[in-house]
Amino acid sequence: PHFSTGYMRNWGRDTFVALRGLLLIPRRFAEAAYVIRCYAACMRHGLIPNLLDGGNRPRFNSRDATWWWLQAIQDYCLLNPAGALDLLQTPIKRRYDGIVLPAPLQGAPNPPAEAAGRPGAPFVGSAAGQEVTLTDLIQEALQAHGMGIHFRELGAPGIDSKMRDEGFDVDIALDPSTGIVYGGGPWNCGTWMDKMGDSHTAKNFGVPATPRDGAPIEIIGLLKSSLRWLLTLSPAQFRYGGVYVPDETGPGYTFLAYQAWDKVLQA
C-alpha cells in the first residue's frame, strides 16, 4: 500500500519500463505523452527522477531511469509516427535548472561546422521556469552523460534512513574510447536491482544486495538503442549531432558525433 500514495507513488524507472505495455500498445498516446513530459519537466543533472514525489522533492539516484525514458520516447515515436514531431517539439516548462556547460562550450555549434547533416545551432542551457522542447531535454541528458555527472543528493543524508553517507554521492561518466556509460559505487543502488540492506544484526545495513556499479548490460543496451534511433531522425525532429566530451589528454573538449558514438559502442 505504501507504493500507492505519497512520495513513493511514482517511480521513473518503473513508469517507463511499463509505459509501452500500459499506454503505447493500447494506443493511449495522449496519456503516454503526458507522462513522458511530466518526468521531462523534472529533469535535473541531466537525469530523470527515480522517485518523482509529485515533482516536489524528487530523487535523482537512478542510473537507468533516464535510459528507460529515452526508450519510451523512441517507442512512442515509432508506434505513433504522426504524433512524433508534436511530442518532440511541444514546449515544456521545466521545474529545475538544467545543466550549465563549461565556458569554452557555451555557444559552441552542435554539430561543429565540419560535421554535416544538422543545423549546427548551439545547445543552450535553461533555468527553472523556462520552456524547452523534449528535443532539448534529450540532448541535455546525453550531453550531461558525455561531460560526466557528479553530485551529492540534495537533502542527504536525511532523505534515506537505510543508506550510508557515501551512498548519496552520484557519479556517472562516459568512456569515449568504448562508448560505454559507467558509474555507481558499492554503497548505492543505481538500477532496478535496488534492494538496500537494513540489518545491523546481519551487518548489511546500508549495503546494496546488488550494487551493479560499472556498466550494467541493460543500460548499455538502452544507450545503443537510443543512439541508433537518434541517427534515423530528420534535422526537423532532432537538430543536434552529438555531444562534447572532455579531452583524454588534457584540458579542452572534443566533439563526439552520435554516429561515431554509435559505431564505437557497436565495436
VMD Tcl script that draws the C-alpha trace (Angstrom):
set ca {
  {0.00 0.00 0.00}
  {2.85 2.45 0.68}
  {3.64 2.36 -3.06}
  {0.22 3.78 -3.97}
  {0.37 7.11 -2.17}
  {2.79 9.81 -1.02}
  {6.32 10.28 -2.24}
  {6.73 6.62 -3.27}
  {3.77 6.68 -5.67}
  {5.66 7.44 -8.89}
  {8.96 5.84 -9.86}
  {10.76 6.91 -13.03}
  {12.32 3.58 -13.87}
  {9.18 1.52 -13.24}
  {6.98 4.03 -15.06}
  {8.94 3.84 -18.29}
  {9.53 0.10 -18.16}
  {5.74 -0.27 -18.01}
  {4.76 2.58 -20.37}
  {4.94 0.55 -23.58}
  {2.58 -2.15 -22.36}
  {0.20 0.04 -20.38}
  {-0.18 3.03 -22.68}
  {1.61 2.69 -26.02}
  {0.44 -0.73 -27.19}
  {-3.19 0.16 -26.27}
  {-2.61 3.36 -28.29}
  {-3.33 5.69 -25.38}
  {-0.90 8.19 -26.83}
  {-2.27 11.29 -25.11}
  {-1.72 9.74 -21.68}
  {1.72 8.46 -22.68}
  {2.79 11.91 -23.90}
  {1.59 13.44 -20.64}
  {3.68 11.01 -18.57}
  {6.79 11.49 -20.73}
  {6.54 15.29 -20.48}
  {5.75 15.23 -16.77}
  {9.01 13.47 -15.96}
  {10.91 15.51 -18.55}
  {9.85 18.72 -16.80}
  {11.56 17.47 -13.63}
  {14.92 16.70 -15.26}
  {17.91 17.72 -13.16}
  {21.62 16.94 -13.56}
  {20.63 15.53 -16.95}
  {18.71 12.75 -15.18}
  {15.08 11.68 -14.95}
  {13.91 11.28 -11.34}
  {13.97 7.91 -9.68}
  {11.31 9.00 -7.15}
  {9.11 11.77 -8.56}
  {7.26 12.82 -5.37}
  {4.86 14.95 -7.43}
  {7.82 17.00 -8.64}
  {8.30 18.43 -5.14}
  {11.32 16.60 -3.75}
  {12.36 14.11 -6.41}
  {15.41 11.92 -6.02}
  {17.91 11.51 -8.83}
  {19.69 8.37 -7.61}
  {18.86 6.11 -10.55}
  {21.32 5.50 -13.37}
  {18.83 3.67 -15.59}
  {15.60 5.74 -15.36}
  {16.85 8.22 -17.97}
  {17.56 5.45 -20.46}
  {14.16 3.84 -19.97}
  {12.64 7.31 -20.51}
  {14.55 7.66 -23.77}
  {13.38 4.22 -24.86}
  {9.79 5.20 -24.09}
  {10.13 8.32 -26.26}
  {11.53 6.21 -29.09}
  {8.71 3.68 -28.76}
  {6.14 6.49 -28.79}
  {7.56 7.96 -31.99}
  {7.76 4.57 -33.72}
  {4.26 3.48 -32.70}
  {2.69 6.90 -33.32}
  {4.74 8.50 -36.13}
  {2.00 11.04 -36.84}
  {2.45 12.44 -33.33}
  {6.25 12.22 -33.13}
  {7.06 15.78 -34.14}
  {4.44 17.18 -31.79}
  {5.86 15.15 -28.89}
  {9.41 16.27 -29.62}
  {8.70 19.96 -30.23}
  {5.84 20.93 -27.88}
  {7.21 23.35 -25.21}
  {7.66 22.01 -21.68}
  {8.11 24.27 -18.66}
  {10.95 22.87 -16.64}
  {10.78 22.69 -12.86}
  {14.51 22.69 -12.11}
  {17.62 24.31 -13.56}
  {19.32 22.49 -16.38}
  {22.99 21.70 -16.80}
  {25.47 24.50 -17.45}
  {28.18 23.82 -20.00}
  {31.77 24.90 -19.27}
  {32.59 28.39 -20.54}
  {34.52 27.21 -23.63}
  {31.47 25.29 -24.83}
  {28.84 27.95 -24.29}
  {27.69 28.98 -27.73}
  {29.66 26.20 -29.43}
  {27.79 24.90 -32.51}
  {26.36 21.40 -32.32}
  {27.47 19.84 -34.55}
  {30.57 21.84 -35.47}
  {30.90 23.19 -38.99}
  {32.91 20.20 -40.13}
  {30.09 17.78 -39.26}
  {27.34 17.63 -41.85}
  {23.65 16.82 -41.70}
  {22.44 19.04 -38.83}
  {21.84 22.78 -38.46}
  {24.78 23.34 -36.10}
  {22.97 25.55 -33.59}
  {24.47 25.53 -30.08}
  {22.95 23.75 -27.12}
  {21.63 26.44 -24.79}
  {21.14 25.64 -21.13}
  {17.87 26.60 -19.46}
  {16.72 27.53 -15.98}
  {13.73 26.57 -13.87}
  {10.54 28.06 -15.25}
  {11.80 28.30 -18.81}
  {10.12 26.47 -21.68}
  {12.15 23.92 -23.60}
  {11.32 21.13 -26.02}
  {11.66 17.43 -25.45}
  {14.40 17.52 -28.09}
  {16.40 19.92 -25.92}
  {15.95 17.72 -22.87}
  {17.02 14.60 -24.75}
  {20.16 16.47 -25.77}
  {20.69 17.67 -22.20}
  {20.54 14.12 -20.88}
  {23.06 12.87 -23.43}
  {25.35 15.89 -23.04}
  {25.34 15.51 -19.26}
  {26.45 11.90 -19.57}
  {29.10 12.94 -22.09}
  {30.57 15.52 -19.70}
  {30.14 13.35 -16.62}
  {27.55 13.60 -13.85}
  {28.83 14.13 -10.32}
  {26.74 15.43 -7.43}
  {25.57 14.70 -3.92}
  {21.85 14.15 -3.46}
  {20.02 17.20 -2.19}
  {18.96 16.80 1.43}
  {21.36 13.96 2.17}
  {21.68 12.16 4.47}
  {18.21 12.90 5.87}
  {16.36 11.63 2.80}
  {17.01 7.93 3.35}
  {17.48 6.24 6.70}
  {18.73 2.98 5.17}
  {21.74 4.39 3.28}
  {25.31 5.05 4.31}
  {26.59 8.57 3.83}
  {28.76 7.54 0.87}
  {25.71 6.22 -0.97}
  {24.34 9.70 -1.63}
  {27.20 10.56 -3.99}
  {26.11 10.05 -7.61}
  {28.84 9.54 -10.22}
  {28.29 8.70 -13.88}
  {30.72 9.07 -16.77}
  {31.32 8.16 -20.40}
  {34.39 6.37 -21.73}
  {34.71 7.86 -25.25}
  {37.12 5.12 -26.32}
  {34.45 2.44 -25.88}
  {31.24 4.49 -25.91}
  {30.24 2.88 -22.62}
  {28.48 4.84 -19.87}
  {29.53 3.67 -16.43}
  {29.20 4.73 -12.80}
  {27.82 3.92 -9.40}
  {29.60 2.64 -6.36}
  {29.45 -0.07 -3.70}
  {27.10 1.94 -1.47}
  {24.22 2.90 -3.79}
  {21.65 1.11 -5.91}
  {21.60 2.65 -9.37}
  {19.42 0.18 -11.25}
  {16.25 -1.85 -10.79}
  {18.19 -4.22 -8.50}
  {17.78 -1.74 -5.68}
  {17.36 -3.75 -2.50}
  {19.33 -1.99 0.24}
  {20.39 -3.98 3.29}
  {18.92 -2.65 6.53}
  {20.02 -5.09 9.21}
  {22.64 -4.19 11.80}
  {22.46 -7.75 13.13}
  {23.31 -9.23 9.74}
  {25.85 -6.44 9.21}
  {24.34 -5.48 5.85}
  {22.92 -2.09 6.85}
  {23.49 0.36 4.01}
  {24.99 -2.35 1.80}
  {23.20 -2.89 -1.54}
  {22.37 -6.51 -2.26}
  {23.36 -5.86 -5.89}
  {25.15 -2.51 -6.29}
  {25.86 -3.05 -10.01}
  {28.48 -0.34 -10.16}
  {30.20 -0.24 -13.52}
  {28.28 -0.67 -16.77}
  {25.10 -2.78 -16.34}
  {24.20 -4.55 -19.55}
  {20.65 -3.15 -19.85}
  {21.92 0.44 -19.62}
  {24.37 -0.20 -22.43}
  {21.63 -1.86 -24.48}
  {19.30 1.10 -23.95}
  {22.13 3.52 -24.80}
  {22.77 1.67 -28.06}
  {19.06 1.72 -28.86}
  {18.85 5.47 -28.23}
  {21.86 6.32 -30.39}
  {20.65 4.14 -33.23}
  {17.24 5.82 -33.12}
  {18.58 9.38 -32.99}
  {20.51 8.72 -36.19}
  {17.23 7.98 -38.00}
  {15.63 11.34 -37.08}
  {15.50 14.24 -39.51}
  {17.04 17.62 -38.58}
  {13.48 18.91 -38.13}
  {12.88 16.28 -35.47}
  {16.28 16.43 -33.75}
  {18.76 19.17 -34.60}
  {21.76 18.04 -32.55}
  {24.60 15.96 -33.92}
  {26.47 14.72 -30.86}
  {27.98 15.70 -27.52}
  {31.13 17.39 -26.29}
  {33.36 15.26 -24.09}
  {36.46 16.17 -22.04}
  {39.74 15.59 -23.84}
  {41.50 12.48 -22.60}
  {44.96 14.03 -22.81}
  {44.43 17.41 -21.17}
  {42.17 20.43 -20.81}
  {39.71 21.09 -23.58}
  {36.83 19.30 -25.22}
  {36.24 17.10 -28.24}
  {33.04 16.71 -30.22}
  {31.74 13.14 -30.29}
  {29.21 12.75 -33.10}
  {26.31 10.41 -32.43}
  {27.27 8.35 -35.46}
  {30.80 7.91 -34.10}
  {29.49 7.13 -30.59}
  {27.15 4.50 -32.02}
  {29.97 2.99 -34.10}
  {32.49 2.71 -31.26}
  {29.83 1.26 -28.94}
  {28.93 -1.31 -31.60}
  {32.58 -2.32 -31.92}
}
mol new
graphics top color blue
foreach p $ca { graphics top sphere $p radius 0.5 }
foreach p [lrange $ca 0 end-1] q [lrange $ca 1 end] { graphics top cylinder $p $q radius 0.2 }
display resetview
